[in-house]
């Protein structure tokens, strides 16, 4: 019995020291072609949420800058499809979509396409 207790004592110490290494970590991720996963512990939650919000804001700003405009070199139907995509993904409101589509239709009528 004494030998068993002596053998068990070091294993309990090692288990206690290594316990923090084997704790389950929560994570939060962004789905994409190349997904990004973040460690989501209590002390990192605010930073991770703020960083993810900033990524989403930058993505929205990029899409709006790139696709929410009238471009004379791109076919009008392609531009209208892009506006529909922006609206479906909730990057723009219905009134914004209708405004730019009206602008595109006006341009199409003026050019006689």
ChimeraX attribute file (.defattr): number of C-alpha atoms within 10 A of each C-alpha:
attribute: neighborCount
match mode: 1-to-1
recipient: residues
	/A:1	6
	/A:2	7
	/A:3	7
	/A:4	8
	/A:5	9
	/A:6	10
	/A:7	11
	/A:8	11
	/A:9	11
	/A:10	11
	/A:11	11
	/A:12	11
	/A:13	11
	/A:14	10
	/A:15	13
	/A:16	11
	/A:17	10
	/A:18	11
	/A:19	10
	/A:20	9
	/A:21	10
	/A:22	8
	/A:23	8
	/A:24	7
	/A:25	9
	/A:26	10
	/A:27	12
	/A:28	15
	/A:29	13
	/A:30	13
	/A:31	9
	/A:32	7
	/A:33	6
	/A:34	7
	/A:35	8
	/A:36	11
	/A:37	11
	/A:38	15
	/A:39	13
	/A:40	17
	/A:41	13
	/A:42	8
	/A:43	8
	/A:44	11
	/A:45	15
	/A:46	12
	/A:47	11
	/A:48	18
	/A:49	14
	/A:50	11
	/A:51	12
	/A:52	17
	/A:53	12
	/A:54	12
	/A:55	13
	/A:56	13
	/A:57	12
	/A:58	12
	/A:59	13
	/A:60	17
	/A:61	13
	/A:62	12
	/A:63	14
	/A:64	15
	/A:65	10
	/A:66	10
	/A:67	16
	/A:68	21
	/A:69	15
	/A:70	15
	/A:71	11
	/A:72	11
	/A:73	6
	/A:74	9
	/A:75	11
	/A:76	18
	/A:77	13
	/A:78	10
	/A:79	20
	/A:80	20
	/A:81	13
	/A:82	18
	/A:83	23
	/A:84	17
	/A:85	15
	/A:86	21
	/A:87	17
	/A:88	13
	/A:89	11
	/A:90	11
	/A:91	18
	/A:92	18
	/A:93	13
	/A:94	13
	/A:95	10
	/A:96	15
	/A:97	21
	/A:98	15
	/A:99	12
	/A:100	17
	/A:101	22
	/A:102	13
	/A:103	14
	/A:104	21
	/A:105	16
	/A:106	12
	/A:107	15
	/A:108	15
	/A:109	10
	/A:110	9
	/A:111	8
	/A:112	7
	/A:113	8
